[in-house]
């Protein structure tokens, strides 16, 4: 829990420091840094979530096939369908990231 709080505070500091710098100049600076941050977070969090989901799906499918090799055919079909649906989340993150990148001049 202590490590999580440390990471959360550093993340908060990394987000708030550019805001303070922009406020100091009266907001006359580049106002597109929020779009860049959003694009990076969109693809980064989508990739992280999909990686975790795919790892859990592959591990559980492998364990299920090891326990019951006779059901490998039906498990494999569900495995492929699950992987496709998980990967679609990464594609949504990519699309959002590209749309946000398009707003940066």
N, C-alpha and C positions, 0 to 999 in steps of 0.2 A: 504494500500500500504506500509505503514511503517513497519507493522508486517511482510509482505512478504519479504521485503528487509533484515530485521533482520534474518529471517530464512535462506534466501539465503546466506547471509554472513557467518553464522555459519556453514552451510553445506559446503560451499567452504573451510572454515578453517579446517573442519574435514577431508576433502579430501586432502588438501595440506600439512598438518602437517606430515603425514606419508611419503609423497614424500620428504620433506625436511630432515627427519630423515634418509631415505634411501640414499639420495645424500651425507649426511655427512659421512657415512661409506664407500663411494666410490662405492656404488652399490653392495658391497659384501654380503649384508644381504639377507634375504629371499625375493625373487623376485616374490612370488606367491600371495602377498596381493592384487594385482589388480584383480586376478581371484576371490578371495573371495569376494571382494567388488562388482564385477560384478554379481556374483551369487546372493548375497543378494539383490542387486538392481533389478535384473531381476524378482525374485519371489515377492519381495515387491511391485514393481510398477505394476506388472501384477495383483496381488491381489487387490491393491488399485483401479485400473481402472475397474476391474471386479465387485468389490463391488459397485462402483458408478453406473456402467451400469446396474447391476441387480436391484439396488434400484430404479433407474429411470424407468426401464421397469415394475417392479412390481407395483409401484405407479401409473403409467399412465394406466396400464391395469386395475387395481382396480377401478380407477376413471372412465374409459370408461365403465366398466361393471355396475357400479353404475348408470351412466347416461342412459345406454341402456341395460337393462338386457336381452333383446331378442337376442342380438348379442354376448352373452357370449360364445357360442360354438366356433364361428370363432375367437373371440379374444383370447380364451384360447389356441387354436392351434397355433396362431401366437406368443403368450406369451411363450409357451414351446419351439418353434423353436428359438426364440430370446435368451432365457436363455441358450440353448445348444450352440449356437454360441458364446455367451459371455463367457461361461465357457471354451470353447476351447482356448480362449486367456490365461486364467490362466494355462491351461495345457501346452501351448507353453512356458510360462514363467518358469514353473517347469522344462521342458525339457532343456531349455537353462541353468537354474541354475544348474541342475545335470551335464550337459556337462562341464560347467565351473568348477564345483567342482572336476570333474575327472582329471582336469589338475593340481590340487594342490597335491603335493607329501606328 
